[in-house]
Amino acid sequence: MWSCVLLGALVTLGVLAARAGSLPCDELARLHQHRLSQLGERTVTAEGHEVRVQLVWDSEPARAAAALLLVLLRHALRYRNLQLASEPTGLADLITRYKQIPMTWNETVIAVSTAWEPRRPKWNESAAPGLAGTCLAELGASDVPARRVLLARLVRFTNKTQAAACSHRVRWSFYTNTTALQLCGFLYNSSSTQYGGEKLQKLDLYGASETVLTEVVCRAAAAGVALRSQIVNRTTLARYIRTANHSFLFIDYDFWQEDPNVYVVEPPPCISDESICRQELDTDIAIRVADVNMLQSYEPNLIQFVYDFKPSPESMRVILELEGNGTNTEEAACAWAVKHKSRLKKKYDVLPYSVFVYYCEGDPDSAEYDNLINIVSLHAHRQMKKSNLEISVYKEYIDCSDPYNLSSAMYQQSQYMERHRVVAVIAAGGAGAADAMAQASRLRLPLLLTDAAPASPSAAPPAAWRVLGRPRHLARALQRFVRDSGWTRLAVLSQPTPLATELYAEISDGAPFAHHNYQIPLRPSKTEAKDYLRSLLMKARIIFVNADPEAAAVIMTAAIELEMSFAQGYVWILREWPVAAAKTTVLTVSFWARGEQGLTFEARQAPLLKKLSSKWKGRRWWPPRALGLADALLTLYAGLSRMLRTHPNTRRDLHSDHTMTALYDSLEQKPIKGINHILQYKEAVVEESFVFVDEWNGDELLRLASWRVNASERNVSASVSGPYKRPEYLPLDDGASSCMARVGDDFEHHCYDVLWITALLLLILAPVSIFMYRRMLQRRIARLLKARENELLARRQHVAVVLAAYLVKREALELREELGSGQFGCVRLALLRSKSHCSRYVAAKALRENAAPTEESEFLREACTIASLDHEHVVRLIGVCISDGPPLVLMELAFFGDLLGYLRARRHLAEGADCAGRESFASYEEAAHVSSEALTRLAREAAAALAYLSSRGVVHRDVRAANCLVDARRSLKLADFGMARETVAGADGAPEYACRRRGMFPVLWMAPESLAHGVFSGATDVWALGVLVLELVTLGARPYGSMSPLRVLEYVAAGGCPPLPLDATPQTCGLARLCWQREAERRPSAAEVHAYLAARPLALSAALRNEWDEPADADSGLGESPSIELLPPDSPLDMIDQLEV
């Protein structure tokens, strides 16, 4: 219906124009009369000869599209000497006509659409590129159809059944299904034919070409489908499509996409005589061809317009319908253009330009930069609208550490035909700034750099613009800062990049202090950084890192580890520091305004700055390149607007020397209002810039100074926030040498003072020193021996007092077989005889004969700890024997031994554990002790014991199945308190114990904070309780499978936790993961775990399907494997400290 209304409107418009004595093309010419004064009459000229542009076509849609292109070029762009071909011209004719390069160009050709059959061989038989040598080349695929297709027009679906039946309407096999055709409205009468003994009903087929209709009917008949063809003109076909109450097939061009009831159909297969199969419906592709080389060389504006020209299907259909009603083809195109003048305006008046902004991969502030771009673009919208500018900003991510990545990305972008829309590229620059500037000059593509960048290669006019400043600005500010801080020496660590080289050269120029440059690798490792810093250890204390953020981060990490931080009197000045990640104080000298502090309030974009401040109100600082990106966008918008107002002919020719010169003039001649100050460019660099000196303390920012620096005048104006005064906490010592006898400069010299003084002192004091040292050494040894003897005696006396109620005489004991061995000695079965009580068997823990005093202290400490505890699930102390030999600690005897052996001995019974809960057979009696109820009970008893320890302020530190005992009642007893310690209040008020002693630690059961910092608390015991739960459900399987302790340490430090069995119950998984929360405060307490298990007596079940392999000789996790170290050398646990009982 809408097509009918549109057609009627256009016809009415034509009639009214005719009555008024004005044709549509005359009306179109009046609408664009103003462009004649702007552009003047334009022609295509080559080698001094005016060239006629021939617009050729070989199909009806191509004719309509060529007519529309002609009227737009003639009236909108004011080109003359254009001609629309009167007859169709195929691709083969074009190739034949333009095979030879003409001596002089009198005519050139443009075909907006022509048919190409891929099955044919290549057209060009010469060695020259193109379809016909260099005179004819492909311009890409065309949106204008060049050959007809088979289409189906369906009635509207009235129900789901009909819609389902018609779902395969685009496949030819659908048209062999009579039922589906009946439901979809194709078979609406009784017309039929006899075929192969069957009576077939016919489908309607309409079209304008008798040849194509005949081909489709024959191919369909061969496939068993009867078609009734009818030749109709375009007007009749359009009426059928709009008004018919039945479904039908028709042959036409593929420009009915906007009609929801029309679908392209797969043509009938060619299965009979191939002489009737022209395959026009099967393989033809529409392409655009033109004399691209000539037009690109002599009239790039025209060829770019042709490339952008994409007529809508509606425009081609309406023009052809008007033409069918008797209107001249060009007049029909003019009528459509007049009707849609606002839609076509964007084709020739408001061009959709593009700006590419390149972000660094992994930049955490990329989302904030997107917001900034939107805010600045919206702010500049009015300015762009006046200049008929429509600019879209696109972002791309590149690896900024690669010096060639930016230039490569720019080159790849230039390979697309859409490159003529790209008005500029904005990038940070970084290591690849120099190559990117050279690439911009080659491509004649403006490049705006938002950070410090080296000098651009000589080019007239320059293509790269440095919107924040040049290295000279930074160098002048750094010189001023070092001088005003009272330092006389500066060491510089420089990367081998053009930016670093130029910046150091500027620092050297007129520096009022001694300086020395140390070359570092482009990407130094931590080891390499440490080597360089060690060479500076005694040479400099004021160090400027002339490197990018990645290298600076490595250097600062190495400096902290070498104790060369601010706290040790070293001052680190960085060129770039986007993320405040250093655990020390650093200073930065950069163009980065990280907030409003220090910004000038004169001549800036106050409304825009207000929007940005409001946007980032909740941030502690602004994104680092925010100021540069905003100024780059403002520079670009202002420069383009000025250029297009004064040079409108550059609108479609952005990448020529003329356009680059025009842009250069527009930016150089008049200042631009930037975010912070007026941007006055000189030789493509802002003449006056602001440099900010900031102090970072972790993530806290303090602005020390913000200077206005003029590069040409070598002038550094006073700080915006007032004169700079050196903070008192900044070190004054710059590492200047006080050496009197030296050879070399201020940094690299050899000092001989110590040599002379040492030689003199040796001659005088050597004999006396040797004598005094010998006497001192003898006295110290005697004191140490006496102190150790006294200490051992005091320990035993202290133990005798604390354990007076538990003292047992050695003759009351009868030692028997050995039960096991431990860290300090062995455990033996012993019979304790008592006069007042019955004799009983106990477990006697004996210290080995040659034990050190510290080991005896630890051994007796355990006895004192157990004596202070009284809980049904904590092993009880029976007695202590400390006289007449090595100490013995007597504890209650566990009938079933340790829990680990208990579980492993019953692992084969796990499959019958659940049955044992339901059956009462004797064969299942032992299996019941590893059932869900039994395992849950054991875990609950362990949690009860830990809850008791927590209430007593004791942390066990070695909770695992091997340190739990099972008594005759099969009740769990927590044992082995050799590592147990009392807790004290930590930094956050929570009770904890900080370990500073090297020893054998159970790595597989330790929490992350224990492994990383040596901190133990009730929460670390809960982590170990979770691992104990894993041992329970796996019936003694080793946690972490076959991982070595060192591998486990790295795995947990990276955020890992013990893997759970595949068949673990949800309750088991949930409880374990709660115990393994990364943050200690988020873990449940032992009392909460006990309450959870008490409420769920069947929470745990045996789970034996592990993801890992567990070799028989797997390390237990205590570090006894000789192939590994227990902990790395830099672990906080790797310290020596004596712990008293």
Secondary structure as GFF3:
##gff-version 3
##sequence-region A 1 1141
A	DSSP	alpha_helix	2	19	.	.	.	ID=ss1
A	DSSP	alpha_helix	24	31	.	.	.	ID=ss2
A	DSSP	alpha_helix	34	39	.	.	.	ID=ss3
A	DSSP	beta_strand	44	46	.	.	.	ID=ss4
A	DSSP	beta_strand	49	56	.	.	.	ID=ss5
A	DSSP	alpha_helix	60	71	.	.	.	ID=ss6
A	DSSP	pi_helix	72	76	.	.	.	ID=ss7
A	DSSP	beta_strand	82	84	.	.	.	ID=ss8
A	DSSP	alpha_helix	91	97	.	.	.	ID=ss9
A	DSSP	beta_strand	107	116	.	.	.	ID=ss10
A	DSSP	beta_strand	137	141	.	.	.	ID=ss11
A	DSSP	beta_strand	148	153	.	.	.	ID=ss12
A	DSSP	alpha_helix	160	165	.	.	.	ID=ss13
A	DSSP	three_ten_helix	172	176	.	.	.	ID=ss14
A	DSSP	alpha_helix	178	183	.	.	.	ID=ss15
A	DSSP	beta_strand	192	195	.	.	.	ID=ss16
A	DSSP	beta_strand	198	201	.	.	.	ID=ss17
A	DSSP	beta_strand	203	207	.	.	.	ID=ss18
A	DSSP	alpha_helix	210	222	.	.	.	ID=ss19
A	DSSP	beta_strand	227	231	.	.	.	ID=ss20
A	DSSP	alpha_helix	234	243	.	.	.	ID=ss21
A	DSSP	beta_strand	248	253	.	.	.	ID=ss22
A	DSSP	beta_strand	262	264	.	.	.	ID=ss23
A	DSSP	three_ten_helix	274	276	.	.	.	ID=ss24
A	DSSP	beta_strand	285	290	.	.	.	ID=ss25
A	DSSP	alpha_helix	292	298	.	.	.	ID=ss26
A	DSSP	alpha_helix	300	308	.	.	.	ID=ss27
A	DSSP	alpha_helix	313	324	.	.	.	ID=ss28
A	DSSP	alpha_helix	329	339	.	.	.	ID=ss29
A	DSSP	alpha_helix	341	348	.	.	.	ID=ss30
A	DSSP	beta_strand	351	360	.	.	.	ID=ss31
A	DSSP	alpha_helix	366	379	.	.	.	ID=ss32
A	DSSP	alpha_helix	381	386	.	.	.	ID=ss33
A	DSSP	beta_strand	389	398	.	.	.	ID=ss34
A	DSSP	alpha_helix	405	414	.	.	.	ID=ss35
A	DSSP	three_ten_helix	417	421	.	.	.	ID=ss36
A	DSSP	beta_strand	422	427	.	.	.	ID=ss37
A	DSSP	three_ten_helix	430	432	.	.	.	ID=ss38
A	DSSP	alpha_helix	433	443	.	.	.	ID=ss39
A	DSSP	beta_strand	447	449	.	.	.	ID=ss40
A	DSSP	beta_strand	464	466	.	.	.	ID=ss41
A	DSSP	alpha_helix	471	484	.	.	.	ID=ss42
A	DSSP	beta_strand	489	494	.	.	.	ID=ss43
A	DSSP	alpha_helix	498	508	.	.	.	ID=ss44
A	DSSP	beta_strand	514	519	.	.	.	ID=ss45
A	DSSP	alpha_helix	526	536	.	.	.	ID=ss46
A	DSSP	beta_strand	542	546	.	.	.	ID=ss47
A	DSSP	alpha_helix	549	561	.	.	.	ID=ss48
A	DSSP	three_ten_helix	566	568	.	.	.	ID=ss49
A	DSSP	beta_strand	571	574	.	.	.	ID=ss50
A	DSSP	beta_strand	585	590	.	.	.	ID=ss51
A	DSSP	alpha_helix	606	615	.	.	.	ID=ss52
A	DSSP	alpha_helix	626	646	.	.	.	ID=ss53
A	DSSP	three_ten_helix	648	650	.	.	.	ID=ss54
A	DSSP	alpha_helix	657	669	.	.	.	ID=ss55
A	DSSP	beta_strand	672	673	.	.	.	ID=ss56
A	DSSP	beta_strand	678	679	.	.	.	ID=ss57
A	DSSP	beta_strand	681	682	.	.	.	ID=ss58
A	DSSP	beta_strand	685	686	.	.	.	ID=ss59
A	DSSP	beta_strand	688	697	.	.	.	ID=ss60
A	DSSP	beta_strand	700	710	.	.	.	ID=ss61
A	DSSP	beta_strand	715	716	.	.	.	ID=ss62
A	DSSP	beta_strand	742	744	.	.	.	ID=ss63
A	DSSP	beta_strand	749	751	.	.	.	ID=ss64
A	DSSP	alpha_helix	753	802	.	.	.	ID=ss65
A	DSSP	three_ten_helix	804	806	.	.	.	ID=ss66
A	DSSP	three_ten_helix	810	812	.	.	.	ID=ss67
A	DSSP	beta_strand	813	821	.	.	.	ID=ss68
A	DSSP	beta_strand	825	832	.	.	.	ID=ss69
A	DSSP	beta_strand	840	847	.	.	.	ID=ss70
A	DSSP	alpha_helix	853	867	.	.	.	ID=ss71
A	DSSP	beta_strand	877	881	.	.	.	ID=ss72
A	DSSP	beta_strand	888	892	.	.	.	ID=ss73
A	DSSP	alpha_helix	899	905	.	.	.	ID=ss74
A	DSSP	three_ten_helix	907	912	.	.	.	ID=ss75
A	DSSP	alpha_helix	913	916	.	.	.	ID=ss76
A	DSSP	three_ten_helix	922	924	.	.	.	ID=ss77
A	DSSP	three_ten_helix	927	930	.	.	.	ID=ss78
A	DSSP	alpha_helix	932	951	.	.	.	ID=ss79
A	DSSP	beta_strand	954	955	.	.	.	ID=ss80
A	DSSP	three_ten_helix	961	963	.	.	.	ID=ss81
A	DSSP	beta_strand	964	966	.	.	.	ID=ss82
A	DSSP	beta_strand	972	974	.	.	.	ID=ss83
A	DSSP	beta_strand	981	982	.	.	.	ID=ss84
A	DSSP	beta_strand	984	985	.	.	.	ID=ss85
A	DSSP	beta_strand	991	994	.	.	.	ID=ss86
A	DSSP	three_ten_helix	1003	1005	.	.	.	ID=ss87
A	DSSP	alpha_helix	1008	1013	.	.	.	ID=ss88
A	DSSP	beta_strand	1015	1016	.	.	.	ID=ss89
A	DSSP	alpha_helix	1018	1033	.	.	.	ID=ss90
A	DSSP	alpha_helix	1045	1053	.	.	.	ID=ss91
A	DSSP	alpha_helix	1066	1075	.	.	.	ID=ss92
A	DSSP	three_ten_helix	1080	1082	.	.	.	ID=ss93
A	DSSP	alpha_helix	1086	1095	.	.	.	ID=ss94
###
